[in-house]
Amino acid sequence: MAKLLNTNHSIIGKYERDEVKPTIDVVKRLADELDTTVGFLLGETSQVNVLKDPAMLKRLNDIDALSEEDKKYILYAIDGLLRDAKTRAAYK
C-alpha cells in the first residue's frame, strides 16, 4: 500500500494505529487504489460503489448547483418517487 500511495510503510502503520490522519489527497488516492469511494472509507456509507456512476454523480452535482429553493423542490419530488418505488418493491 505504501508503494501505491508513494509514501513510507511507517506512515501507513501510523494511519492504521490512528496516530496520524491522512490528508484528503491521500484518502482520495487510497479510495482509487481500493476501487471504492472516500465516503465508504470514512464510514459515511456501507455501500462500496455509491456515487461511482458518473451519470448519477453528474445529476447530483447539477442539483447541488441550484438555488436552495429549487433543491428543496427537486429533493421533495425525488423523495416521493423513492417512497413509491420502495412501496411497490415491498408488495412484489
N, C-alpha and C positions, 0 to 999 in steps of 0.2 A: 504494500500500500504506500509506503514511503516513497518508493521509486515513482509510482504513478502520480503522486502528488508533488513530486520534485522537492522532497523535504527529507529530514533525517528521521531514522527509526525511533530515536528517543523522543522526538516531538509527538509522534503517533502514540507512543506509550503515555505521554502526558495527557493527550486528548482522551485516551481510554480511561485513565485514572481520574479524569475530571480535574486535573491540576491546572490546565490551561484550556482556554476556549479558542477554537479555530476562527479565523477571520471568515467573513461571508464568502470571499473568493475561494477559500479552501473548501468550505462547505459545498459551494456550487460545483467545484471540480470533483469532490467526493461523490456527490449525487450523480454527476455524469458518469463517473467511473463505475458506480454501482447500478447504473441504469434505473435510477429512481428519482425522486424529487426532494428538494430541500425540505418541504413540508413534512414528508414522510420521515426524514432523518431527525427532524425536530420534534417528532411525536404529535404533530398537528393533525395527522390523518393516519388511519390504518391501511389505507389503500395505496399500494405502491405506485400505480400508474395514474393517479389522479392528476389532471391537468397536463398530461403528456400529449394529448390530442391537440395538434396545432389549431385546428378549426375551432375547437371548444375554447381554447385559450384566447384566440383572437376575439371570439364573441364576448368573453368576459372582459377583455381589455376595452372593447368597444363600449360595453355597458359602463365600465368604470370611468370612461372619459366624458360621460353625460353629466348633466346637471343633477343635483341631489333629488330634485323633484321628479325628473324623468327616470332616474334609477329606481326611485320608490315605486313608481307605477309599473315599470318593467318587472321588477322583482316580485311585486304583488301578483302580476299575471303569471309569472313562472311558478310561483308557489302554488297557485291554483291548479295549473296544469300538472305539476308534480303530484299534488294531492289526488287529483283524478286518476292519474296513471297508477299510483300506488293502490288506490281503491280497486281499480279494475284488476290489477295483478293479484290482489288478495282474494278475489272471488273466482279466480280461474282454477 
